[in-house]
Amino acid sequence: MTPERAKLLGELLEELAADARGFIPDEAWVPSQKAFSLPYVELAVVRRALSGPVEILLKHRSDKNWNGWHIPGGVWRTKQTLEECIAVLRAQELGEGVRTTLLAKGDWEKWHDHPYGHPISHIAICRGDNIIESETLKWFATTPDEIIVDGGHHARFIESVLGQTERENLV
């Protein structure tokens, strides 16, 4: 990289850092994921079913790279607290009327086999209220067969969350 291009990159990163939303434009999204390990929050909403087992809320995706059940989540923006990130993700992924309470911080994992880059997933274990089950939003007591194909990350996250929730009697 030439000194001129390095200076331009520095200026662009400063401009990005100054954006209060932490927004990365679409044209820069995939290259930024390849260049930096971006933090993500996996919103692991749990409950204890009437029959006794702990259940986790999963969302179904059916797009080009992700097809199947997964823990809802998304990017943890630079200037957000964990609570702010959870609030944004809750609205985006679960709907405006849903409420959550953070119960515990779960495991974290850096993906070395992600198709876009090397994200770092942080699991936030929450209790949820006003959740309406649908074809694409359901409760599970075990990892479903139709989990997204992601090198086993979400399957490990689910087992970890269910285990931690039981061990620590979170719900």
C-alpha positions in Angstrom: 0.0 0.0 0.0 1.4 3.4 -1.0 1.7 6.1 1.6 -1.1 8.0 -0.2 -3.5 5.1 -0.1 -2.6 4.4 3.5 -3.5 8.1 4.3 -6.8 7.7 2.4 -7.6 4.5 4.3 -6.9 6.3 7.6 -9.2 9.2 6.6 -11.9 6.7 5.6 -11.6 4.8 8.9 -11.8 8.0 10.9 -14.9 9.0 8.9 -16.4 5.5 9.7 -15.5 5.8 13.4 -17.2 9.2 13.6 -20.5 7.8 12.4 -22.6 7.4 15.6 -24.5 4.5 14.1 -21.3 2.5 13.4 -22.6 2.0 9.9 -20.4 0.4 7.2 -21.7 1.0 3.7 -22.6 -2.0 1.6 -19.7 -1.5 -0.8 -17.3 -1.8 2.2 -19.1 -4.5 4.2 -17.5 -7.7 2.8 -14.0 -6.2 2.5 -14.2 -4.9 6.1 -15.2 -8.4 7.4 -12.2 -9.8 5.6 -9.9 -7.1 7.1 -11.2 -7.0 10.7 -12.7 -9.5 13.2 -16.0 -7.9 13.7 -18.0 -8.6 17.0 -21.4 -10.1 16.8 -24.0 -10.8 19.5 -25.9 -14.0 19.4 -29.2 -13.3 21.1 -29.9 -16.6 23.0 -33.4 -16.2 24.4 -34.3 -19.1 26.8 -37.3 -20.3 28.8 -38.3 -23.3 30.8 -41.1 -25.2 29.1 -44.1 -26.4 31.0 -42.9 -29.9 30.7 -39.6 -29.0 32.4 -36.7 -28.7 29.8 -35.0 -25.5 29.0 -35.7 -24.2 25.5 -34.0 -21.8 23.2 -35.7 -19.5 20.6 -34.4 -20.0 17.1 -35.0 -18.2 13.9 -35.2 -19.8 10.4 -33.3 -18.2 7.6 -33.4 -19.2 3.9 -31.0 -17.1 2.0 -28.0 -17.8 -0.2 -25.4 -18.6 2.4 -27.6 -19.4 5.5 -30.5 -21.8 5.2 -31.9 -23.3 8.4 -32.4 -22.6 12.1 -30.0 -20.4 14.0 -29.7 -18.2 17.1 -30.9 -14.7 16.1 -28.1 -12.1 16.2 -26.1 -9.5 14.3 -23.2 -7.0 14.4 -22.3 -5.4 17.7 -21.7 -1.8 16.5 -18.6 0.1 17.7 -20.3 2.6 19.9 -23.0 0.4 21.3 -23.1 -1.0 24.8 -24.1 -4.7 25.1 -27.6 -3.6 26.3 -28.0 -1.2 23.3 -26.9 -4.0 20.9 -29.4 -6.4 22.4 -32.2 -3.8 22.1 -31.4 -3.2 18.4 -31.1 -6.9 17.6 -34.2 -7.8 19.6 -36.3 -5.3 17.5 -34.7 -6.4 14.2 -34.7 -10.1 14.8 -37.7 -10.8 17.1 -40.1 -7.8 16.5 -40.9 -4.5 18.2 -43.2 -5.8 20.9 -40.7 -8.3 22.3 -38.9 -7.6 25.6 -35.8 -9.3 26.9 -33.8 -9.4 30.1 -30.1 -10.2 30.1 -29.6 -13.2 32.4 -26.0 -14.1 31.7 -23.1 -13.7 29.3 -22.4 -17.0 27.6 -19.4 -18.3 25.6 -17.7 -16.5 22.8 -16.0 -17.8 19.7 -13.9 -16.5 16.9 -14.9 -18.1 13.6 -11.9 -19.1 11.4 -14.1 -20.7 8.8 -16.8 -18.0 8.2 -17.5 -17.4 4.4 -17.1 -13.6 4.7 -14.4 -13.1 7.4 -13.5 -13.9 11.0 -16.3 -12.7 13.2 -16.3 -13.0 17.0 -19.6 -14.2 18.3 -20.6 -13.2 21.9 -23.6 -15.0 23.4 -26.1 -13.0 25.4 -28.4 -15.3 27.3 -31.8 -13.6 27.8 -35.3 -14.2 29.0 -38.0 -13.0 26.6 -41.5 -11.8 26.9 -44.3 -11.2 24.3 -42.7 -13.6 21.8 -45.1 -14.9 19.2 -44.0 -18.3 17.7 -44.3 -18.6 13.9 -43.0 -20.7 11.0 -39.7 -18.9 11.3 -39.5 -18.3 15.0 -39.7 -21.4 17.3 -38.7 -22.8 20.7 -36.4 -25.9 20.8 -35.2 -28.1 23.7 -32.4 -29.6 21.5 -30.5 -28.6 18.4 -32.8 -29.2 15.4 -31.7 -31.3 12.5 -32.3 -28.4 10.1 -29.6 -26.1 11.7 -27.7 -23.8 9.4 -24.6 -25.2 7.8 -21.9 -23.1 9.5 -19.2 -25.6 10.6 -21.1 -26.5 13.7 -20.9 -23.1 15.4 -24.6 -22.6 16.1 -25.0 -26.2 17.2 -22.2 -25.6 19.7 -23.7 -22.3 20.8 -27.1 -24.0 21.4 -25.7 -26.8 23.4 -23.6 -24.3 25.4 -26.5 -22.1 26.1 -28.8 -24.9 27.2 -26.1 -26.4 29.4 -25.2 -23.0 31.1 -28.9 -22.2 31.6 -29.5 -25.5 33.4 -26.2 -25.4 35.4 -26.8 -21.9 36.6 -30.6 -22.3 37.0 -31.2 -19.2 34.9 -34.8 -19.8 34.1 
